[in-house]
Amino acid sequence: MPTLETTVDGIKLPNPFVIGSGPPGTNANVVGKALDEGWGAVVIKTISLDASKVVNVAPRYARLRAAGEGREVIGWQNIELISDRPFGVWIDELKRLKDKYPDGVVIASIMEEYEKDRWVEIVDRVQATGVAGFELNFSCPHGLPERRMGAAMGQDNGVMHEVCGWVMGAAKVPVWAKLTPNVTSIAAGAEAALSAGCSGVSAINTILCVMGVDLETLRPEPTVEGYTVPGGYSCVAVRPIALQMVKECAEVIRDKFPGRSLSGMGGVETGADAAQFILLGADTVQVCTGVMKMGYDCVRRMKDDLLGFMARHNFETVSQFKGHSLQYFTTHADLVRRQAEAKAQARAAVAAAKAAGQPPTKDGDWKGEGFVGQTDALARG
């Protein structure tokens, strides 16, 4: 029977499904709810040493719906900031979570300004609570760029490499760097983080977007007192982009950093979605917007779906198919060559079959090599 149990960077997980950093991990109550529902791990909403600078607005979400009767939500924009809860409150709650769920896997998402002392302090204080690991938020596409935080840091590979080095000098648990897709090359970002010693990378965070403009008010959405800012785009519509970028990160790991880990995300709502990310090299699969749409119990269906996929293909563990589909990517020139060879082989096969089965009409048409086939073509029954 297949099992979803897996070990990533020394962390034992009951399954590869992870709550992605955001509203579904915004306090100890909801983190506990996720663990009770059977999620493999939870990445908490990003925290920093000073929450006083974090002031959210409302509304802060905008949704893109498909046409038709169902009006399914396929795109989701948020302009939400990191956690606005005091750092001390988080420290207390992380300790309580460790006490209540000693085997639960809680990963702390952290973000700080471009100051070594601040990064070292937050790592030291948070890991003392017993968290299983860290995820470094180098990827929030909006909010606090004036402090060089989030994507403003992750878009500079030199700075990101330096900060990862600071963290690795202090961390005693696994560290993942969460990468921004709002770059020319996410592969370069993965290499910057991994070369600094990070245990793994997470990809992708949301894509910078403008959801749309209300044609009655002529105001862009989501509108706050008539104004807005570009925000982060997620949900099922981003999945093809996320798969491509996860594939790029997986190739970096395969070619340059074997043994490092990859947590994939972007539009995951089913076990079939998760299987695709794993086939392209992900060790774990994160879900955030999907939980906001469907609730924490969606993981039950996802686990069943993934187990069903594994059973159909006779995979016993997640590691058996991780990265399997990477081998089928090549260059366009190679595709042209392969197609030309296939067509040539098909033509040759048709010609051979035709020659072997063509009944002779005259004695001079008989061929030694195709003699039996020609005989059969003249036979009845």
Contacts in CASP RR format, 6 or more apart in sequence:
PFRMAT RR
TARGET T0000
AUTHOR 0000-0000-0000
METHOD contacts of the structure
MODEL  1
MPTLETTVDGIKLPNPFVIGSGPPGTNANVVGKALDEGWGAVVIKTISLD
ASKVVNVAPRYARLRAAGEGREVIGWQNIELISDRPFGVWIDELKRLKDK
YPDGVVIASIMEEYEKDRWVEIVDRVQATGVAGFELNFSCPHGLPERRMG
AAMGQDNGVMHEVCGWVMGAAKVPVWAKLTPNVTSIAAGAEAALSAGCSG
VSAINTILCVMGVDLETLRPEPTVEGYTVPGGYSCVAVRPIALQMVKECA
EVIRDKFPGRSLSGMGGVETGADAAQFILLGADTVQVCTGVMKMGYDCVR
RMKDDLLGFMARHNFETVSQFKGHSLQYFTTHADLVRRQAEAKAQARAAV
AAAKAAGQPPTKDGDWKGEGFVGQTDALARG
1 311 0 8 1.000
1 316 0 8 1.000
2 307 0 8 1.000
2 308 0 8 1.000
2 310 0 8 1.000
2 311 0 8 1.000
2 315 0 8 1.000
2 316 0 8 1.000
2 317 0 8 1.000
3 316 0 8 1.000
3 317 0 8 1.000
4 14 0 8 1.000
4 15 0 8 1.000
4 16 0 8 1.000
4 303 0 8 1.000
4 306 0 8 1.000
4 307 0 8 1.000
4 318 0 8 1.000
5 12 0 8 1.000
5 13 0 8 1.000
5 14 0 8 1.000
5 15 0 8 1.000
5 317 0 8 1.000
6 12 0 8 1.000
6 13 0 8 1.000
6 15 0 8 1.000
6 16 0 8 1.000
6 283 0 8 1.000
6 284 0 8 1.000
6 317 0 8 1.000
6 318 0 8 1.000
6 319 0 8 1.000
7 13 0 8 1.000
8 16 0 8 1.000
8 174 0 8 1.000
8 261 0 8 1.000
8 283 0 8 1.000
8 284 0 8 1.000
9 174 0 8 1.000
9 199 0 8 1.000
9 200 0 8 1.000
9 261 0 8 1.000
10 174 0 8 1.000
11 41 0 8 1.000
11 105 0 8 1.000
11 132 0 8 1.000
11 133 0 8 1.000
11 174 0 8 1.000
12 105 0 8 1.000
13 40 0 8 1.000
13 41 0 8 1.000
13 105 0 8 1.000
13 284 0 8 1.000
14 38 0 8 1.000
14 40 0 8 1.000
15 38 0 8 1.000
15 39 0 8 1.000
15 40 0 8 1.000
15 299 0 8 1.000
15 303 0 8 1.000
15 306 0 8 1.000
16 40 0 8 1.000
16 274 0 8 1.000
16 278 0 8 1.000
16 282 0 8 1.000
16 283 0 8 1.000
16 284 0 8 1.000
16 285 0 8 1.000
16 306 0 8 1.000
16 318 0 8 1.000
17 39 0 8 1.000
17 40 0 8 1.000
17 274 0 8 1.000
17 284 0 8 1.000
17 285 0 8 1.000
17 287 0 8 1.000
17 299 0 8 1.000
17 302 0 8 1.000
17 303 0 8 1.000
18 39 0 8 1.000
18 40 0 8 1.000
18 41 0 8 1.000
18 42 0 8 1.000
18 43 0 8 1.000
18 107 0 8 1.000
18 263 0 8 1.000
18 284 0 8 1.000
18 285 0 8 1.000
18 286 0 8 1.000
18 287 0 8 1.000
19 25 0 8 1.000
19 31 0 8 1.000
19 34 0 8 1.000
19 39 0 8 1.000
19 41 0 8 1.000
19 42 0 8 1.000
19 43 0 8 1.000
19 286 0 8 1.000
19 287 0 8 1.000
19 288 0 8 1.000
19 291 0 8 1.000
20 42 0 8 1.000
20 43 0 8 1.000
20 265 0 8 1.000
20 286 0 8 1.000
20 287 0 8 1.000
20 288 0 8 1.000
21 43 0 8 1.000
21 44 0 8 1.000
21 45 0 8 1.000
21 46 0 8 1.000
21 109 0 8 1.000
21 135 0 8 1.000
21 137 0 8 1.000
21 178 0 8 1.000
21 288 0 8 1.000
22 43 0 8 1.000
22 45 0 8 1.000
22 46 0 8 1.000
22 80 0 8 1.000
22 109 0 8 1.000
22 288 0 8 1.000
23 45 0 8 1.000
23 80 0 8 1.000
23 288 0 8 1.000
23 292 0 8 1.000
24 30 0 8 1.000
24 34 0 8 1.000
24 42 0 8 1.000
24 288 0 8 1.000
24 291 0 8 1.000
24 292 0 8 1.000
24 296 0 8 1.000
25 31 0 8 1.000
25 34 0 8 1.000
25 42 0 8 1.000
25 43 0 8 1.000
25 44 0 8 1.000
25 45 0 8 1.000
26 44 0 8 1.000
26 45 0 8 1.000
26 83 0 8 1.000
26 85 0 8 1.000
27 85 0 8 1.000
27 93 0 8 1.000
28 93 0 8 1.000
28 94 0 8 1.000
28 96 0 8 1.000
28 97 0 8 1.000
30 296 0 8 1.000
31 42 0 8 1.000
31 44 0 8 1.000
31 93 0 8 1.000
31 97 0 8 1.000
31 106 0 8 1.000
32 42 0 8 1.000
32 97 0 8 1.000
32 100 0 8 1.000
32 101 0 8 1.000
33 296 0 8 1.000
34 42 0 8 1.000
34 291 0 8 1.000
34 296 0 8 1.000
34 299 0 8 1.000
35 42 0 8 1.000
35 101 0 8 1.000
35 104 0 8 1.000
37 296 0 8 1.000
37 297 0 8 1.000
37 299 0 8 1.000
37 300 0 8 1.000
38 299 0 8 1.000
38 300 0 8 1.000
39 296 0 8 1.000
39 299 0 8 1.000
40 104 0 8 1.000
40 105 0 8 1.000
40 299 0 8 1.000
41 104 0 8 1.000
41 105 0 8 1.000
41 106 0 8 1.000
41 107 0 8 1.000
41 132 0 8 1.000
41 284 0 8 1.000
42 105 0 8 1.000
42 106 0 8 1.000
42 107 0 8 1.000
43 107 0 8 1.000
43 108 0 8 1.000
43 109 0 8 1.000
43 135 0 8 1.000
43 286 0 8 1.000
44 83 0 8 1.000
44 90 0 8 1.000
44 94 0 8 1.000
44 106 0 8 1.000
44 107 0 8 1.000
44 108 0 8 1.000
44 109 0 8 1.000
45 82 0 8 1.000
45 83 0 8 1.000
45 109 0 8 1.000
46 82 0 8 1.000
46 83 0 8 1.000
46 109 0 8 1.000
46 110 0 8 1.000
46 111 0 8 1.000
46 137 0 8 1.000
46 140 0 8 1.000
47 82 0 8 1.000
47 83 0 8 1.000
47 85 0 8 1.000
47 87 0 8 1.000
47 90 0 8 1.000
47 108 0 8 1.000
47 109 0 8 1.000
47 110 0 8 1.000
47 111 0 8 1.000
47 122 0 8 1.000
47 126 0 8 1.000
48 54 0 8 1.000
48 82 0 8 1.000
48 83 0 8 1.000
48 87 0 8 1.000
48 110 0 8 1.000
48 111 0 8 1.000
48 112 0 8 1.000
48 122 0 8 1.000
48 149 0 8 1.000
49 87 0 8 1.000
49 112 0 8 1.000
49 118 0 8 1.000
49 121 0 8 1.000
49 122 0 8 1.000
50 87 0 8 1.000
51 83 0 8 1.000
51 84 0 8 1.000
51 85 0 8 1.000
51 86 0 8 1.000
51 87 0 8 1.000
53 144 0 8 1.000
53 147 0 8 1.000
54 81 0 8 1.000
54 82 0 8 1.000
54 83 0 8 1.000
54 84 0 8 1.000
54 144 0 8 1.000
55 81 0 8 1.000
55 84 0 8 1.000
56 80 0 8 1.000
56 81 0 8 1.000
56 84 0 8 1.000
57 79 0 8 1.000
57 224 0 8 1.000
58 224 0 8 1.000
59 222 0 8 1.000
59 223 0 8 1.000
59 224 0 8 1.000
60 78 0 8 1.000
60 79 0 8 1.000
60 80 0 8 1.000
60 222 0 8 1.000
60 224 0 8 1.000
61 76 0 8 1.000
61 77 0 8 1.000
61 78 0 8 1.000
61 79 0 8 1.000
61 80 0 8 1.000
61 222 0 8 1.000
62 76 0 8 1.000
62 77 0 8 1.000
62 211 0 8 1.000
62 212 0 8 1.000
62 221 0 8 1.000
62 222 0 8 1.000
63 73 0 8 1.000
63 75 0 8 1.000
63 76 0 8 1.000
63 77 0 8 1.000
63 211 0 8 1.000
63 235 0 8 1.000
64 73 0 8 1.000
64 74 0 8 1.000
64 75 0 8 1.000
64 76 0 8 1.000
64 77 0 8 1.000
64 211 0 8 1.000
64 235 0 8 1.000
64 237 0 8 1.000
65 71 0 8 1.000
65 72 0 8 1.000
65 73 0 8 1.000
65 74 0 8 1.000
66 72 0 8 1.000
66 73 0 8 1.000
66 74 0 8 1.000
73 235 0 8 1.000
73 293 0 8 1.000
74 235 0 8 1.000
74 236 0 8 1.000
74 237 0 8 1.000
75 211 0 8 1.000
75 233 0 8 1.000
75 234 0 8 1.000
75 235 0 8 1.000
75 236 0 8 1.000
75 237 0 8 1.000
75 238 0 8 1.000
76 233 0 8 1.000
76 234 0 8 1.000
76 235 0 8 1.000
76 289 0 8 1.000
76 292 0 8 1.000
76 293 0 8 1.000
77 209 0 8 1.000
77 211 0 8 1.000
77 221 0 8 1.000
77 222 0 8 1.000
77 231 0 8 1.000
77 232 0 8 1.000
77 233 0 8 1.000
77 234 0 8 1.000
78 206 0 8 1.000
78 231 0 8 1.000
78 232 0 8 1.000
78 234 0 8 1.000
79 142 0 8 1.000
79 143 0 8 1.000
79 222 0 8 1.000
79 228 0 8 1.000
79 229 0 8 1.000
79 231 0 8 1.000
79 232 0 8 1.000
81 140 0 8 1.000
81 143 0 8 1.000
81 144 0 8 1.000
82 111 0 8 1.000
82 137 0 8 1.000
82 140 0 8 1.000
82 144 0 8 1.000
83 90 0 8 1.000
87 122 0 8 1.000
87 125 0 8 1.000
90 126 0 8 1.000
91 125 0 8 1.000
91 126 0 8 1.000
91 129 0 8 1.000
94 106 0 8 1.000
94 108 0 8 1.000
94 126 0 8 1.000
94 129 0 8 1.000
94 130 0 8 1.000
94 131 0 8 1.000
95 129 0 8 1.000
95 130 0 8 1.000
97 104 0 8 1.000
97 106 0 8 1.000
98 106 0 8 1.000
98 129 0 8 1.000
98 130 0 8 1.000
98 131 0 8 1.000
104 132 0 8 1.000
105 132 0 8 1.000
106 131 0 8 1.000
106 132 0 8 1.000
107 131 0 8 1.000
107 132 0 8 1.000
107 133 0 8 1.000
107 134 0 8 1.000
107 135 0 8 1.000
107 176 0 8 1.000
108 126 0 8 1.000
108 127 0 8 1.000
108 129 0 8 1.000
108 131 0 8 1.000
108 133 0 8 1.000
108 134 0 8 1.000
108 135 0 8 1.000
109 134 0 8 1.000
109 135 0 8 1.000
109 136 0 8 1.000
109 137 0 8 1.000
109 178 0 8 1.000
110 119 0 8 1.000
110 122 0 8 1.000
110 123 0 8 1.000
110 126 0 8 1.000
110 134 0 8 1.000
110 135 0 8 1.000
110 136 0 8 1.000
110 137 0 8 1.000
111 136 0 8 1.000
111 137 0 8 1.000
111 140 0 8 1.000
111 149 0 8 1.000
111 150 0 8 1.000
112 118 0 8 1.000
112 119 0 8 1.000
112 122 0 8 1.000
112 149 0 8 1.000
113 147 0 8 1.000
113 148 0 8 1.000
113 149 0 8 1.000
114 148 0 8 1.000
114 153 0 8 1.000
114 159 0 8 1.000
114 163 0 8 1.000
116 166 0 8 1.000
119 163 0 8 1.000
119 166 0 8 1.000
119 167 0 8 1.000
119 170 0 8 1.000
120 166 0 8 1.000
120 167 0 8 1.000
120 169 0 8 1.000
120 170 0 8 1.000
123 134 0 8 1.000
123 167 0 8 1.000
123 170 0 8 1.000
123 171 0 8 1.000
124 170 0 8 1.000
126 134 0 8 1.000
127 133 0 8 1.000
127 134 0 8 1.000
127 171 0 8 1.000
127 172 0 8 1.000
127 173 0 8 1.000
130 173 0 8 1.000
131 173 0 8 1.000
132 173 0 8 1.000
132 174 0 8 1.000
133 171 0 8 1.000
133 173 0 8 1.000
133 174 0 8 1.000
133 175 0 8 1.000
133 176 0 8 1.000
134 167 0 8 1.000
134 171 0 8 1.000
134 173 0 8 1.000
134 174 0 8 1.000
134 175 0 8 1.000
134 176 0 8 1.000
135 175 0 8 1.000
135 176 0 8 1.000
135 177 0 8 1.000
135 178 0 8 1.000
135 202 0 8 1.000
135 263 0 8 1.000
136 163 0 8 1.000
136 164 0 8 1.000
136 167 0 8 1.000
136 175 0 8 1.000
136 176 0 8 1.000
136 177 0 8 1.000
136 178 0 8 1.000
136 193 0 8 1.000
136 198 0 8 1.000
137 150 0 8 1.000
137 178 0 8 1.000
137 205 0 8 1.000
138 150 0 8 1.000
138 151 0 8 1.000
138 153 0 8 1.000
138 154 0 8 1.000
138 160 0 8 1.000
138 163 0 8 1.000
138 177 0 8 1.000
138 178 0 8 1.000
138 179 0 8 1.000
138 180 0 8 1.000
138 193 0 8 1.000
139 150 0 8 1.000
139 151 0 8 1.000
139 154 0 8 1.000
139 178 0 8 1.000
139 179 0 8 1.000
139 180 0 8 1.000
139 181 0 8 1.000
139 182 0 8 1.000
139 204 0 8 1.000
139 205 0 8 1.000
139 206 0 8 1.000
140 149 0 8 1.000
140 150 0 8 1.000
140 151 0 8 1.000
140 205 0 8 1.000
140 206 0 8 1.000
141 151 0 8 1.000
141 180 0 8 1.000
141 182 0 8 1.000
141 205 0 8 1.000
141 206 0 8 1.000
141 207 0 8 1.000
141 208 0 8 1.000
141 230 0 8 1.000
141 231 0 8 1.000
141 232 0 8 1.000
142 151 0 8 1.000
142 208 0 8 1.000
142 229 0 8 1.000
142 230 0 8 1.000
142 231 0 8 1.000
142 232 0 8 1.000
143 149 0 8 1.000
143 229 0 8 1.000
144 150 0 8 1.000
144 152 0 8 1.000
145 151 0 8 1.000
145 152 0 8 1.000
148 159 0 8 1.000
150 180 0 8 1.000
151 180 0 8 1.000
151 182 0 8 1.000
151 205 0 8 1.000
151 208 0 8 1.000
153 159 0 8 1.000
153 160 0 8 1.000
153 163 0 8 1.000
154 160 0 8 1.000
154 179 0 8 1.000
154 180 0 8 1.000
154 183 0 8 1.000
154 189 0 8 1.000
155 180 0 8 1.000
155 182 0 8 1.000
155 183 0 8 1.000
157 188 0 8 1.000
157 189 0 8 1.000
157 191 0 8 1.000
157 192 0 8 1.000
158 192 0 8 1.000
160 177 0 8 1.000
160 189 0 8 1.000
160 192 0 8 1.000
160 193 0 8 1.000
160 196 0 8 1.000
161 192 0 8 1.000
161 193 0 8 1.000
161 195 0 8 1.000
161 196 0 8 1.000
162 196 0 8 1.000
164 175 0 8 1.000
164 177 0 8 1.000
164 192 0 8 1.000
164 193 0 8 1.000
164 196 0 8 1.000
164 197 0 8 1.000
164 198 0 8 1.000
165 196 0 8 1.000
165 197 0 8 1.000
167 175 0 8 1.000
167 198 0 8 1.000
168 175 0 8 1.000
168 196 0 8 1.000
168 197 0 8 1.000
168 198 0 8 1.000
174 199 0 8 1.000
174 200 0 8 1.000
174 261 0 8 1.000
175 197 0 8 1.000
175 198 0 8 1.000
175 199 0 8 1.000
175 200 0 8 1.000
176 198 0 8 1.000
176 199 0 8 1.000
176 200 0 8 1.000
176 201 0 8 1.000
176 202 0 8 1.000
176 261 0 8 1.000
176 263 0 8 1.000
177 190 0 8 1.000
177 193 0 8 1.000
177 194 0 8 1.000
177 198 0 8 1.000
177 200 0 8 1.000
177 201 0 8 1.000
177 202 0 8 1.000
178 201 0 8 1.000
178 202 0 8 1.000
178 203 0 8 1.000
178 205 0 8 1.000
179 186 0 8 1.000
179 189 0 8 1.000
179 190 0 8 1.000
179 193 0 8 1.000
179 201 0 8 1.000
179 202 0 8 1.000
179 203 0 8 1.000
179 204 0 8 1.000
179 205 0 8 1.000
179 245 0 8 1.000
179 249 0 8 1.000
180 186 0 8 1.000
180 204 0 8 1.000
180 205 0 8 1.000
181 203 0 8 1.000
181 204 0 8 1.000
181 205 0 8 1.000
181 206 0 8 1.000
181 207 0 8 1.000
181 241 0 8 1.000
181 242 0 8 1.000
181 245 0 8 1.000
182 207 0 8 1.000
182 208 0 8 1.000
183 189 0 8 1.000
185 248 0 8 1.000
186 203 0 8 1.000
186 204 0 8 1.000
186 245 0 8 1.000
186 248 0 8 1.000
186 249 0 8 1.000
187 248 0 8 1.000
187 249 0 8 1.000
187 251 0 8 1.000
187 252 0 8 1.000
189 201 0 8 1.000
190 201 0 8 1.000
190 203 0 8 1.000
190 248 0 8 1.000
190 249 0 8 1.000
190 252 0 8 1.000
190 253 0 8 1.000
191 252 0 8 1.000
191 256 0 8 1.000
191 257 0 8 1.000
193 200 0 8 1.000
193 201 0 8 1.000
194 200 0 8 1.000
194 201 0 8 1.000
194 252 0 8 1.000
194 253 0 8 1.000
194 256 0 8 1.000
194 257 0 8 1.000
194 260 0 8 1.000
195 257 0 8 1.000
198 260 0 8 1.000
199 260 0 8 1.000
199 261 0 8 1.000
200 253 0 8 1.000
200 260 0 8 1.000
200 261 0 8 1.000
200 262 0 8 1.000
200 263 0 8 1.000
201 249 0 8 1.000
201 253 0 8 1.000
201 260 0 8 1.000
201 261 0 8 1.000
201 262 0 8 1.000
201 263 0 8 1.000
202 262 0 8 1.000
202 263 0 8 1.000
202 264 0 8 1.000
202 265 0 8 1.000
202 286 0 8 1.000
203 242 0 8 1.000
203 245 0 8 1.000
203 246 0 8 1.000
203 249 0 8 1.000
203 262 0 8 1.000
203 263 0 8 1.000
203 264 0 8 1.000
203 265 0 8 1.000
204 238 0 8 1.000
204 241 0 8 1.000
204 242 0 8 1.000
204 245 0 8 1.000
204 246 0 8 1.000
204 264 0 8 1.000
204 265 0 8 1.000
204 266 0 8 1.000
206 231 0 8 1.000
206 232 0 8 1.000
206 233 0 8 1.000
206 234 0 8 1.000
206 238 0 8 1.000
207 232 0 8 1.000
207 233 0 8 1.000
207 234 0 8 1.000
207 238 0 8 1.000
207 241 0 8 1.000
208 230 0 8 1.000
208 231 0 8 1.000
208 232 0 8 1.000
208 233 0 8 1.000
209 230 0 8 1.000
209 231 0 8 1.000
209 232 0 8 1.000
209 233 0 8 1.000
210 220 0 8 1.000
210 230 0 8 1.000
210 231 0 8 1.000
211 220 0 8 1.000
211 221 0 8 1.000
211 222 0 8 1.000
211 231 0 8 1.000
211 233 0 8 1.000
212 220 0 8 1.000
212 221 0 8 1.000
213 219 0 8 1.000
213 220 0 8 1.000
213 221 0 8 1.000
214 220 0 8 1.000
214 221 0 8 1.000
214 223 0 8 1.000
217 223 0 8 1.000
217 226 0 8 1.000
219 226 0 8 1.000
219 227 0 8 1.000
219 228 0 8 1.000
220 228 0 8 1.000
221 228 0 8 1.000
222 228 0 8 1.000
234 266 0 8 1.000
234 267 0 8 1.000
234 288 0 8 1.000
234 289 0 8 1.000
235 267 0 8 1.000
235 289 0 8 1.000
235 290 0 8 1.000
235 293 0 8 1.000
236 267 0 8 1.000
236 269 0 8 1.000
237 267 0 8 1.000
238 266 0 8 1.000
238 267 0 8 1.000
239 266 0 8 1.000
239 267 0 8 1.000
239 268 0 8 1.000
239 273 0 8 1.000
242 264 0 8 1.000
242 265 0 8 1.000
242 266 0 8 1.000
242 267 0 8 1.000
242 277 0 8 1.000
243 276 0 8 1.000
243 277 0 8 1.000
243 280 0 8 1.000
246 262 0 8 1.000
246 264 0 8 1.000
246 277 0 8 1.000
246 280 0 8 1.000
246 281 0 8 1.000
246 282 0 8 1.000
247 280 0 8 1.000
247 281 0 8 1.000
247 326 0 8 1.000
247 329 0 8 1.000
249 262 0 8 1.000
250 262 0 8 1.000
250 280 0 8 1.000
250 281 0 8 1.000
250 282 0 8 1.000
250 323 0 8 1.000
250 326 0 8 1.000
251 326 0 8 1.000
253 259 0 8 1.000
253 260 0 8 1.000
253 261 0 8 1.000
253 262 0 8 1.000
253 281 0 8 1.000
254 326 0 8 1.000
261 283 0 8 1.000
261 284 0 8 1.000
262 281 0 8 1.000
262 282 0 8 1.000
262 283 0 8 1.000
263 282 0 8 1.000
263 283 0 8 1.000
263 284 0 8 1.000
263 285 0 8 1.000
263 286 0 8 1.000
264 277 0 8 1.000
264 282 0 8 1.000
264 284 0 8 1.000
264 285 0 8 1.000
264 286 0 8 1.000
265 277 0 8 1.000
265 285 0 8 1.000
265 286 0 8 1.000
265 287 0 8 1.000
265 288 0 8 1.000
266 286 0 8 1.000
266 289 0 8 1.000
267 273 0 8 1.000
267 287 0 8 1.000
267 289 0 8 1.000
267 290 0 8 1.000
268 274 0 8 1.000
268 277 0 8 1.000
268 285 0 8 1.000
268 286 0 8 1.000
268 287 0 8 1.000
268 290 0 8 1.000
268 302 0 8 1.000
269 287 0 8 1.000
269 290 0 8 1.000
269 293 0 8 1.000
269 294 0 8 1.000
269 298 0 8 1.000
269 302 0 8 1.000
270 301 0 8 1.000
270 302 0 8 1.000
270 305 0 8 1.000
271 301 0 8 1.000
271 302 0 8 1.000
271 303 0 8 1.000
271 305 0 8 1.000
271 306 0 8 1.000
271 309 0 8 1.000
272 305 0 8 1.000
272 306 0 8 1.000
272 309 0 8 1.000
273 285 0 8 1.000
274 285 0 8 1.000
274 302 0 8 1.000
274 305 0 8 1.000
274 306 0 8 1.000
275 305 0 8 1.000
275 306 0 8 1.000
275 309 0 8 1.000
275 321 0 8 1.000
277 285 0 8 1.000
278 285 0 8 1.000
278 318 0 8 1.000
278 321 0 8 1.000
278 322 0 8 1.000
278 323 0 8 1.000
279 321 0 8 1.000
279 322 0 8 1.000
279 323 0 8 1.000
279 324 0 8 1.000
279 325 0 8 1.000
280 323 0 8 1.000
280 325 0 8 1.000
280 326 0 8 1.000
281 322 0 8 1.000
281 323 0 8 1.000
281 326 0 8 1.000
282 322 0 8 1.000
283 318 0 8 1.000
283 322 0 8 1.000
287 298 0 8 1.000
287 299 0 8 1.000
287 302 0 8 1.000
290 298 0 8 1.000
291 298 0 8 1.000
309 315 0 8 1.000
310 316 0 8 1.000
310 318 0 8 1.000
310 321 0 8 1.000
313 321 0 8 1.000
315 321 0 8 1.000
330 338 0 8 1.000
355 367 0 8 1.000
355 370 0 8 1.000
356 370 0 8 1.000
356 373 0 8 1.000
356 374 0 8 1.000
357 370 0 8 1.000
357 373 0 8 1.000
357 374 0 8 1.000
357 376 0 8 1.000
357 377 0 8 1.000
358 365 0 8 1.000
358 374 0 8 1.000
358 377 0 8 1.000
359 374 0 8 1.000
359 377 0 8 1.000
359 378 0 8 1.000
360 366 0 8 1.000
360 374 0 8 1.000
360 378 0 8 1.000
365 374 0 8 1.000
366 374 0 8 1.000
367 374 0 8 1.000
END
